[in-house]
Amino acid sequence: MKRLLMLAAAVAAFTVQAQSFPGSKPITIVVPFSAGGPTDRVARDLAEALRKPLGGATVVVDNAAGAGGSIGANKVAKASPDGHTLLLHHIGMATMPTLVRNLPFKVETDFEYLGMVNDVPMTLIGKPGLPANNYKELAAWINENKNKVNLGNAGIGAASHLCGLMFQNALKIDMTTVPYKGTGPAMTDLLGGQIDLLCDQTTNTSGQIEAKKVKAYAVTTAKRLSTPALKDLPTLQESGLKGFEVTIWHGLYAPKGTPADVVAKLNTALKAALKDADFVKKQEGLGAVVVTDKRMESAEHKKFVADEIAKWSPVLKAAGVYAD
Ligand code: ASP
């Protein structure tokens, strides 16, 4: 009898939790990079789009930046699994397991996968006044200056790090890399001329390119983009870097152990947010493509990340760059 009563109490508690989620506590989306950068931009637009499908809940963004995105990811891996602390992260979820030797969490097993959000092209940009007006001139300038060229990134594991690594490998030139806690501050330094080059997501660069505040050389996708501000940029492939292709994707995660019905509610809310016309318009304006395919589903999101880990692991091992 006592056992039965305990079981009934546990079932009741579980049901109350599911019915009351999200409750009155705000939902926090942890961004593992600085405020004002490309992932932060996606997170803030997403937070707004999630509010309605989550019944008017307060959704806030917390920037837990540093160590190429692993500090913020670890914060969420260790957070209470109640659906109130979420992680918005990008391709770093697939590169960190190879790049960071002592990663304090496991990408595959420490998270619930809530669905993917978007795919974002990258752009190769230079400081204002850099004496190269197109990719050909840039390649010649880099060749003259070699390791004196300063290339910013957001730390080992960041998208800008991955792109920079691919770029240096393709040119067979080691540049001086300058790590930041996000490409928001890297962009500030590029605009100020403290660094020369940056490969960064269009969610951070399209406005600066459109305003002609930076020099823009190429996109990292296989095809040119249709976004008005970016449509004239050549691809790195057509500029001569054979096979160069990288697109940054974002996904939403909760700590492992978040109740299945809370995960389902978050997934349903995410899918509604991805159809929110205002969200889609804002993302498209920044060159990002909102996910509409099966990667919106938790299981497909998890499968996609596993495939990306397998895809990038040999590339990164060959590059031989690791962080502790
Ligand atoms: N996504 C990072 C940021 O928001 C930049 C990066 O990964 O390169 O700053």
Residues whose N, C-alpha, C, O or C-beta is under 5 A from the ligand:
A	BS01	LIG	F33 S34 G37 P38 T39 D40 A154 A158 A159 S160 H161 K181 G182 T183 G184
